[in-house]
Amino acid sequence: MDVIKTQQISTRPVERVIVHPLVLLSIVDHYNRFARDTRKRVVGVLLGSSFKGTVDVTNSYAVPFEEDDKDPSIWFLDHNYHESMLSMFRRINAKEHVVGWYSTGPKLRENDLDVHRLFNDYVPNPVLVIIDVQPVELGIPTKAYYAVEEVKENATQKSQKVFMHVPSEIAAHEVEEIGVEHLLRDVKDTTISTLATDVSGKLAALKGLDARLREIRSYLDLLVDGKIPLNHEILYHLQDVFNLLPNLNVSDLIKAFAVKTNDMMLVIYLSSLIRSVIALHNLINNKMLNKEHEKAEDSKPFAVPAAAGS
């Protein structure tokens, strides 16, 4: 099987996409109101700003969207509704402009490139953010893409638009963090200790790492079998990952890891010990204070009620 190499004829305009919690909440609410318990997806517009290759998505709004399940080329997006909503949002905050659109996919679909072309009238390089509203694996539920034009090395095939993946992350301003903390108060179990929370967080991180490693392995297996074309950029990133791995065969590095781990365990042990001593001290003080109150109550003279005269 001959692998047809591709070459991008446009520079990479988008380096990363930042999604704010307000956007995630709005998209989940949109999905629950219109497409919950169905196989449909919802589509909307992303608002924000773009600076030096970083797209900051701070707001969004829903747009009526319909598509044919059998024929992907048949779809409808309400332009009039989109224009009226965009006009109202510009009156509220003129700094926010259209940076792209979102979809609850949960994966890319055949007509996404056609929908993507509509937003070229509003921004030169729109981004597509796919939100997984029902995530199965642990990790960030967002995947960002932007369209690039690729040309085949053999001149028989003309260039075409394809989606290029962009790293995405979740970030929030201080005001948003306070709001998210208030929302999470009803979700978090306050009876669980901090240690259990830390352990569960590390376990979730390890599960996410395991899922990513399995995904890399499946990609390499497909590449070896010749089922997918070779992408040098992905291989370069994988090579960087392996180059950054520490060499555990060096005795000095093993000793440094052991010393660092022992120091951290010592701090944790001392902190737990001090916490236990303080708790025991407070318990003893509480018992002594209760005994003093009991003695004070017992020492008070009881008033004998006078007998009623006949």
C-alpha positions in Angstrom: 0.0 0.0 0.0 1.5 3.3 -1.1 1.3 6.0 1.5 0.4 9.4 0.0 2.1 12.1 1.9 0.5 15.4 2.4 1.8 18.9 2.8 0.2 21.9 4.3 0.2 25.0 2.1 -0.9 27.3 4.9 0.8 28.2 8.2 -0.5 27.2 11.5 -2.6 30.1 12.7 -4.0 28.5 15.9 -1.7 27.1 18.6 -4.2 26.4 21.4 -7.8 26.9 22.4 -8.9 27.9 25.9 -12.5 27.1 26.9 -14.1 28.7 30.0 -16.5 26.9 32.4 -19.4 29.2 31.4 -19.2 27.9 27.9 -19.2 24.3 29.1 -22.3 24.9 31.3 -24.1 26.6 28.5 -23.4 23.8 26.0 -24.5 21.1 28.5 -27.7 23.0 29.2 -28.3 23.3 25.4 -27.9 19.6 25.0 -30.1 18.6 27.9 -32.9 20.8 26.6 -32.9 19.7 23.0 -31.1 16.4 22.4 -31.0 14.5 25.7 -31.6 10.8 25.3 -31.4 11.0 21.5 -28.7 10.5 18.9 -28.9 14.1 17.7 -26.3 16.7 18.3 -26.6 20.4 19.1 -24.6 23.2 17.4 -23.9 26.8 18.5 -21.5 29.7 18.1 -18.4 30.4 20.1 -17.5 34.0 21.2 -14.3 35.3 22.5 -11.0 36.7 21.4 -7.9 35.6 19.5 -4.3 36.7 20.2 -1.0 35.3 19.0 -2.4 31.9 18.1 -4.4 31.5 21.3 -8.2 31.4 21.0 -9.9 32.3 24.2 -13.5 31.1 24.2 -15.4 33.1 26.9 -19.1 32.9 25.8 -21.4 31.0 23.5 -25.0 30.8 22.3 -27.1 28.0 20.7 -28.3 28.0 17.1 -31.1 26.0 15.7 -29.6 23.1 13.7 -31.1 20.1 11.9 -29.5 17.4 9.7 -30.6 14.2 8.0 -29.3 11.1 9.7 -29.2 9.2 6.4 -27.8 11.9 4.1 -25.1 14.1 5.7 -25.2 16.6 2.9 -28.7 17.7 4.0 -28.5 20.0 6.9 -29.9 23.4 8.0 -28.6 26.2 10.2 -30.8 29.1 11.0 -28.8 32.1 9.8 -31.4 34.7 10.7 -31.4 33.5 14.3 -27.6 33.6 14.4 -27.4 37.1 13.0 -30.0 38.4 15.5 -28.2 36.8 18.5 -24.8 38.0 17.3 -26.2 41.6 17.1 -27.6 41.4 20.6 -24.3 40.0 22.0 -22.3 42.8 20.3 -24.5 45.4 22.2 -23.6 43.7 25.5 -19.9 43.1 25.0 -18.3 44.5 21.8 -15.0 42.9 22.7 -16.3 39.4 22.1 -16.5 38.3 18.5 -17.1 35.1 16.7 -14.1 32.7 17.0 -15.8 29.5 15.8 -18.6 27.0 16.6 -19.2 24.1 18.8 -20.8 20.7 18.4 -21.6 17.8 20.7 -20.4 15.3 18.1 -19.1 13.4 20.0 -16.8 13.0 17.0 -16.2 14.7 13.7 -18.9 14.2 11.0 -18.9 14.3 7.3 -20.7 17.7 7.0 -18.6 19.5 9.6 -16.4 21.0 6.9 -19.4 22.4 5.1 -20.7 24.0 8.3 -17.2 25.2 9.1 -17.1 27.2 5.8 -20.0 29.3 7.0 -17.9 30.9 9.8 -15.2 32.0 7.4 -17.3 35.1 6.8 -17.0 36.1 10.5 -13.4 35.1 11.3 -10.4 34.2 9.1 -9.6 31.0 11.0 -12.6 29.7 12.9 -12.2 26.8 15.3 -14.5 23.9 15.9 -14.7 22.7 19.5 -16.4 19.3 20.0 -17.8 18.9 23.5 -18.4 15.4 24.8 -21.4 15.9 27.1 -21.4 12.2 28.1 -17.7 11.4 28.5 -16.8 7.7 28.9 -13.1 8.2 29.5 -11.5 10.5 32.1 -9.9 13.8 30.9 -10.8 17.1 29.3 -14.2 16.7 27.4 -13.1 19.2 24.7 -11.4 18.6 21.3 -10.5 21.6 19.1 -9.9 21.7 15.4 -9.3 24.2 12.7 -9.3 23.8 8.9 -6.2 23.8 6.8 -5.8 23.2 3.1 -3.6 20.2 2.1 -2.3 19.4 -1.3 -1.2 15.9 -2.3 2.4 15.4 -3.5 1.2 13.8 -6.7 -0.4 16.4 -9.0 -3.3 14.2 -10.0 -5.3 15.1 -6.9 -6.3 18.7 -6.1 -6.0 20.3 -2.7 -8.7 19.9 -0.1 -9.7 21.2 3.3 -9.1 18.9 6.3 -9.3 19.4 10.1 -6.2 19.8 12.1 -6.3 19.1 15.8 -5.4 21.8 18.3 -4.5 21.4 22.0 -7.4 22.6 24.2 -7.5 23.4 27.9 -10.0 24.6 30.5 -9.3 27.9 32.2 -11.2 30.4 34.2 -11.0 33.9 35.6 -11.1 34.5 39.3 -14.8 35.4 39.3 -15.6 32.2 37.3 -13.6 30.1 39.8 -15.7 31.4 42.7 -18.9 30.6 40.8 -17.7 27.1 39.9 -16.8 26.4 43.5 -20.3 27.4 44.6 -21.8 25.0 42.1 -19.5 22.2 43.2 -20.5 22.5 46.8 -23.7 20.5 46.1 -21.7 17.9 44.2 -18.7 17.3 46.5 -19.2 15.0 49.5 -18.0 17.0 52.5 -17.8 13.8 54.6 -14.8 12.6 52.5 -11.4 13.5 53.9 -8.8 15.5 52.0 -6.5 12.5 51.8 -9.3 10.4 50.1 -9.9 13.3 47.7 -6.2 13.5 46.8 -6.0 9.8 46.3 -9.1 9.7 44.0 -7.7 12.6 42.0 -4.4 10.8 41.5 -6.2 7.7 40.5 -8.3 9.6 38.0 -5.1 11.1 36.5 -3.5 7.7 36.2 -6.6 6.3 34.5 -6.5 9.2 32.1 -2.8 8.6 31.4 -3.5 4.9 30.8 -6.3 5.8 28.3 -3.9 8.1 26.4 -1.2 5.5 26.2 -3.7 3.0 24.9 -4.8 5.5 22.3 -1.2 6.0 21.2 -0.7 2.3 21.0 -3.8 1.8 18.8 -2.6 4.6 16.5 0.8 3.0 16.1 -0.7 -0.4 15.4 -2.9 1.1 12.7 0.2 2.9 11.3 2.2 -0.3 11.2 -0.6 -2.2 9.5 -0.8 0.4 6.8 -4.4 1.3 7.5 -3.8 5.0 8.0 -1.3 7.4 6.3 1.9 8.5 8.0 1.9 11.8 9.8 5.4 13.0 10.6 4.2 15.7 13.0 2.6 13.1 15.3 5.7 11.0 15.2 7.9 14.0 16.1 5.7 14.6 19.1 6.0 11.0 20.2 9.7 11.1 19.8 9.8 14.2 22.0 7.8 12.3 24.6 10.3 9.5 24.7 13.2 11.8 24.7 11.9 13.6 27.8 11.4 10.4 29.8 14.0 10.2 32.6 16.7 7.5 32.4 15.9 5.4 35.4 19.1 3.3 35.0 21.2 6.2 36.4 21.9 5.6 40.1 22.1 9.3 41.0 18.6 9.9 39.5 17.2 6.9 41.5 18.8 8.2 44.7 17.4 11.7 44.0 13.9 10.3 43.5 14.2 8.3 46.7 15.4 11.2 48.7 12.6 13.5 47.4 10.0 10.9 48.1 11.2 10.3 51.6 11.2 14.0 52.3 7.7 14.3 51.1 6.6 11.3 53.1 8.3 12.7 56.2 6.4 16.0 55.9 3.1 14.1 55.4 3.8 11.9 58.4 4.7 14.9 60.6 1.6 16.8 59.4 -0.7 13.8 60.2 1.0 13.4 63.6 0.6 17.1 64.5 -3.0 17.0 63.3 -3.7 14.0 65.6 -2.1 15.6 68.6 -4.0 18.8 68.1 -7.3 16.9 67.8 -6.5 14.9 71.0 -5.6 18.1 72.8 -8.9 19.7 71.8 -10.8 16.6 72.9 -9.1 16.7 76.3 -9.8 20.5 76.7 -13.4 19.9 75.7 -13.8 17.1 78.4 -12.2 19.3 81.1 -14.5 22.2 80.2 -17.5 20.0 80.4 -16.5 18.7 83.8 -16.0 22.3 85.1 -19.5 23.1 83.9 -20.9 20.1 85.6 -19.1 21.0 88.9 -20.4 24.5 88.7 -24.0 23.2 88.2 -23.7 20.8 91.1 -22.3 23.5 93.5 -25.3 25.7 92.9 -27.8 25.6 95.9 -31.2 24.2 95.0 -34.1 26.5 95.9 -36.6 24.6 98.1 -40.1 25.7 97.2 -42.0 27.1 100.2 -45.0 25.1 101.4 -48.3 26.7 100.6 -50.1 27.9 103.8 -53.3 26.2 104.7 
